[in-house]
């Protein structure tokens, strides 16, 4: 029979805590159907009564690789049904509770951590208490990462906290990535954005937000909203970045004059191009070319 709980508490040095993310514990727990939860072997350090819930003073990231259950926290509008392949994030100082469905039980993996990296993600809205559940669905990917982390924690070789920091950052960023793309795939938004990006890259000399919308047969207001939701950039700023990158490429890899580059990229004139380029990069086209080519 599978061991119901496998847990490692981790010690850290002052040097470890400078990394930006300190890993405090990592473990896995297998709950059979109709088994009490938490089981008798549940770690006393994290005392938990699902009826009352609890508050921790660290982050914890959990994934279900089997079964289903319920998760709720103070900042959520209502409890969330969670299932195999879902991940959920517990926040320090935030009341929460969760438990498996008696009919299915579940297998959970978790990792506890704290530090400036996670706090920065929270302050900047990359992770939020209002949306702590991620429908990632990539069980094999996340299971492998957790098992790699557990092996690292079991050995605790020199520098193991640095390795764990990288794995946890990978877990966090991956669950956000897969969750976002799962929702966009349902509405065929991915295909639309990919089509728009190809058009912009192939026609950067003449691409405009309105022209791109006409090409995609979508209203400009709708495309602008969808594009920003998907990329985090307005359509106009994305075009500006692609055009700037093309200008950088031409300044670095060709002998075209600044005026020729301005003409090829369909700028009004050389002066306008130079002003535009400096506003975005902080350097004039000539200064950029000189700086880059001194290393070639």
C-alpha positions, 0 to 999 in steps of 0.5 A: 500500500502506498505511504499516505504521507511523505513530508520534508521540513527544510532548514535554511541558512542566512545565505539561502534566504538571500535567494528571494524564495525560501522553501520551508516544506514539501510533501505528498499525501494520498487519501483513499475514498472514504478515508478521514481527512486530514489523516492521522499522519497529517503533520502537526505543524500544519494542524488542519480541521476542514470544518474550521479552516486555518490560516498559514503564514507562508505560501503553499502551492498544491496540485491534485494528481488524482481525485477531486474535492472542494477548496475555499478561501476568504477572498473567493466569492464561493467555494471552487470544485477542484479536480485532477490536474488543478493547482491552488495557491494558499496565501499567507494570512488568508483563511482557507479550507479544502477537502477531498470528495469522500467518493474519490479521495485524492492525491495531493502534492504541496510545497510551502515557501515565502520570500520577496519573489512571491511577494513581488508576484502578489504585489504586481497582480501576477497571483491574486487571492481572488483567483487562487485556483489554476486549471492547469491540467498538465499532471505529468509535467507538474508531477515530475517537477514535484518529484524532482523537488522532493528528491532534491529535498530528501538529499539536501545537497549543497545549494539545494535551496537554490535548486528548489527556488528554481523548481518552485518558480517553474511550478508557479509560472507554468500553472499560470501559463497553462491556466491562461491558455486553457481558457483562451483555447476554449474561445479560439482566441489563440488562433486569432492572436497567432494569425494577427501576430503573423500578419504584423511580423510579415507586414510591419512596414505598413501595419496599423491597429485598424488595418490589422483588425480589418485583415482579421475581420474583427472589429477594432474594439473587440480585437483591441480588448482580446489582444490586450487580455492575451498579451498584456499589450495594446495592439498599438504598443505591440506593433511599436515593439515589433517595428522597433525590434525590426529597426534594431535588427537592420541597424545591427545587421545591415549597412542601410543608412538611418534614412533608408531604414526609416523609409523601409519601415514606412516612417514619415521621415528620418527625423520622425524615425529618430525621435520615435526610436529614441523615445522607446530605446533611450538612444538615437538610431546612430547611437544604438548602431555605434554601441552594438557594432563596437562588439562585432 
